[in-house]
Amino acid sequence: MLVCDEWPVYKEYENAVLIPEYGCLYDEHGEKIKGSCYYYGDPPAIKNNAPDRIDAAKYVKHQEPVAYTGKLSKHYGHFLIESISRLWFYFRHSHIRHVCFNKNIDLNRHVFRKRFLKKLGMLDNMGFFSRNTMFKKIIVPEPSFVNKYKAHSCHALAPETVAANQDFRFKGRLAYLSRRKLPDEKGKIKGERTIEKMVKKNGGDVYYPERLSFEKQIEIVNSYRIIAGCKGSALHTLLFKVSDIPLKVVLFCSEQEEFKNHEAINRIKNIACDYVTGSLTDDPGCRKKGSNQNQIINLDRVREEFQKLQLDPGP
């Protein structure tokens, strides 16, 4: 995973057309503007199935210059690595309105998006377009984070700005972010109940991030010396780390591929992390697929990691 210190670049287009159902822009000749798409993987591939070219379409015209932002994902993890990936431009050109292409987006659902934008001071500086729209001038910033491929250090600007408005105090040495109480359709980890007991035996705290407020999750990553958890979106909250409390992260995962995004975040934030690869295996009795597949954690690997951290590994 490549992490760059230089700023991303941007391009300007005239008479570009936004097609909300495709989730990307087209130039005045009807060609897809590939830089407006979301990419994934190494080598990066376009995520959506939008056609490469469109014929003449009905649209409304928008005269005010805008900067393209992209969609506001309802998924917490994708929001923090993809949806905010073009906001770096805002820190250099905050006078230009941003555009979101979601149809009928309701910011009162998955409310962390609304709170993030409000704390960033952007909520009143967003344009939402649910109709085909031609822009007289639109700026397309290069994303500061491409899923599992490349990231720029400036990606942390927006979350750090949000976190700077909170006060933090030291809460303890160890916190564990558990997936045990996720909805049944989500990927769960067999063995986490035992880990929770181990954490509490060491005077640590256990949290279930999906049950916490956005602000509480930011508080956690700024208040402990060790944060442990299995791979997943909860650890993307490390982007909000701004306190002076030294932090070490322990990430349990099955293989290297699974921690590319976590690695990029930790490198951007200069956070030390132990990647405990091979500590998770797929549960053969689970019928769920992909990221929702249940997994089994190797408790012996967990105990070894606790010993390295000079914690009581338990029986």
N, C-alpha and C positions, 0 to 999 in steps of 0.2 A: 504494500500500500504506500503510494508516494505522497509525502506531505511537503508542500512547498511554502516558502516564506514570502515569495513575491505576491503582489496583488494579482487577482484575475484581470482579464481584459473585458472589454465590452464592444458591441457594434451598434451602429445606428441604422435604422431602416425608415424609409418613407413609404407611406401607403401600404403598410403591411396589414394583413387581415387576421384577426383572432377568430377561430372556430372553437367555441367552448366544448362541443361534444368530442373534439379530437384532442383537446388539451395541448395545443401548440399554435404557432403562428405560421402564416404563409406570406411570401413576398408579393409584390404587385403583379408578378407574372404567374402567380398560382403555385410556385414551388415551395415546398416545406422548408422552413427555416430550422435546420437541424439543431442549431444552438439553442432553440427554445424548447427542445424536448428534454425529457428526463432520461438519463443513461444509467446503466447498471453493469458491473462486472469488468473483467480484465481479459480481453480487450472490451471496452465499453460498447454496449448495444442499446439501441433506443427501446424504452420500455413500452410505449404505447403502439397501437396498431393503426395509427393515422396514415392515410394515403400520402404518397410522396408528392402528389400534385392534385389540385382541385380546379374544377372549371369555375366559371363565373358564378358567384353566389350573391344572394341578397344580403345586404349589410347596412348598418347605420354608420355614419361617419363621426369620428371624434377628433376635434381640432387641437385639444390641449396635448402638449408633449407628455409622454408617460415613460416610465421604466418598467419593463416586464418583470414580474415576480414569480408567476407560476401558481400552481394550486396550493391551497392550504389543506394538507392531508389531515384526516381525522385520526390517523394513527400516530400515537405519541412519538415513537421512534423515528418514523419517516418524516414527521414534521420537523424534528430537531436536526436531521441531517440533509433533507432535501428541500422542504418547504421554505426554510430560512436561508437557503444556499445562495440566493441572489441579493440578499439584503445588505451585503457589504457595500453595495453601490450607494445605499441610503446614507451611509456615514460620510460619503464624499459629496453627495449631491442631494441633500435632503429636501431641496425645494421642488424636486420633480415627483409627481404623484406616481404611485406604484399601481400595478394592475393585477388582479386575481381573476382567473378565468372560471372558477367554480360556478356551476349553475345553482341558483337559489340557495347559496350557502347560508347556513344558520350558525352564527358564531356563539349562540347560546347553547348549542350542542357541542360536546367535547370542548368544554369551556376553557381549557388551558390555552387554546389558540387565542381567544379573546383577551385573556389575562396577559399573555405574552405580548401581544401587540399594544395593549394599553400601557403596560409598564415600559415598553420601548418608545412610547410616544408616537406610534404610527397609526393608531386606530382610526384617526380622523384623516389620515393621509393615504388611505387605500381606496382604490377604485374597483368596484365589482361589476363585471360585465357578463351577462348571461345570454346576450344576443350576439350574432355575428357582427363584428365591428371592424371597420377600417380606421387605422390610426394615421393621422397626417405625419406624425413622427413618433417612433417608439425605439427605446434603447433596450437592448438585450444583453444583460450582464452574463458573463460566464459564471457558472455555478462554482461556489467555493468548496463544495463537497459533492463528489460523484460516488454513489454507493459502491463500496468494495473496489474502488479503483484509485481515486486521487482526492486529496483535500488540500486546502490552503489554510495557513495559520489564522488568517483574518476571519475564518468561519466562526471563531469564538467571540467576535466583537458584539454581536447582538445578544447572545445569552449572558455575557459578562456585564453588559449594560443593564440588562434586566435584573441580575442578581445584585448589582451595586446598590440597589435601593433597599436591600434588606440588611438587618443587623444579625450577627451570628455570635454564638458563644460555644465554647467547648462542651460537648455532651458526654464523651466517653471514648474509650480506645477502639471499640469494635462495634460495627453495625452490619447486619446481614439483610440483604434485600431478597425476600422469599417470593417464589411464584406459587406457593401452595394454595393460596386462596383465589387464584385466577378463575374465571368462569370455566366450566367443564370443557367447552369447545376449544379452549386455548391449550397450548402445550404446557404440561406440568412435569415436575421432576419428582420421581419416586425416591424417597430417602431424605427429603428436605425436613421432615418432622424431626428426624434424628439430628440433623445439622442445627436446627433451631435450639434443641436441648443443649447441644455442645456450646453454642454461642452464649446462651443464658448462663450456663455453668461457669463461663469465663467472665461474667459480669457484663456481657454485651447486650445489645438491643436488636430485636427482630422487627422488620417493617414489611408491610405489604403495599408496595407503591401504588397499585391501582386503586387503593382505598384512601389514599392521602391526597390532600390538596396539592396543587402545583407548587405553591409556596413552601409547603412542608417538605416536599422532595428536594427543593433547592437548599433548604436548611440542613437536611441530612448530609448532603455531600460537602457541606461547609463546616461540619461540626464534629467529625470523627477522624481518628488517625488511621483506621483500617476500615475499608468497606469491601465486603465480599458478596458474591452473588453468582448465579449462573448466567450465561450469555443471554442478552435480551435488552429491550428498549430501556428498562429502568436505569441501566448504567450509562445511557446517553446523557443523563442528567449531569454527568461529570463536566459537561460543557459549561455549567454554571458555577464551577469552583472558582471562588475569588478570595476566600479567607486565607490568612497566613498560617493556619493550622496544617502542619505537614500531613500528607495523605499517602497511603499505600493502598492499592486495589488488588483484590484477588478475584480472578475470573475463572470460573469452572466452565469448560467447554469440551466438545468432542474432538475437534480438529482445527487446524490453523485457519482454514477458510472461514470459520465461524467468527473469528475475532478480528477480521480486517478493519471493520468500522470502529470497533473498540480500540484497536491499536492506534488508528489515526487520531481519535479523540484524545487518548492518553498522551500521544506525542505532541499534539497541539497544545495541550494543557501542561505538558512536562510533568506528568503524574507517573510514578513508578508503579508497575503492575506485574504480578505473577500470573502468567497464562498457564493454567493447569490443564493442558491438552490431554485428551483421552480419559477425562474424568466423567464424561457423559456418554452413554450408549443408548441407541433407540430401544424403546420398549417393544418387544416382539408381539405383545398382545394388544397393541394400540392400533386402531384402524384410521386414526387421523393422519393427515398427510402434511408434508412440508414443514413450515415453522410451527404448526400446531401439533406436531408429533410429540407424544409423551416420551420422556427419556428417564433413564435410571442413572443415578449418580453413584460413583464408586466411593464408598465411605472410607475405604482405606487410603485413597488419594487425599481425601479431605483431612483425615487425621494426620497424614504426613505434612500437609500444608500447615495445619495448626501447630505442629511441632516446630516447623521452621520459623513460625511467627512467635515462638516461645509462649504458646497457649496450651492449655490442658486439652489433649486430644480425646479424652474420655475413653470408655471401654472399647 
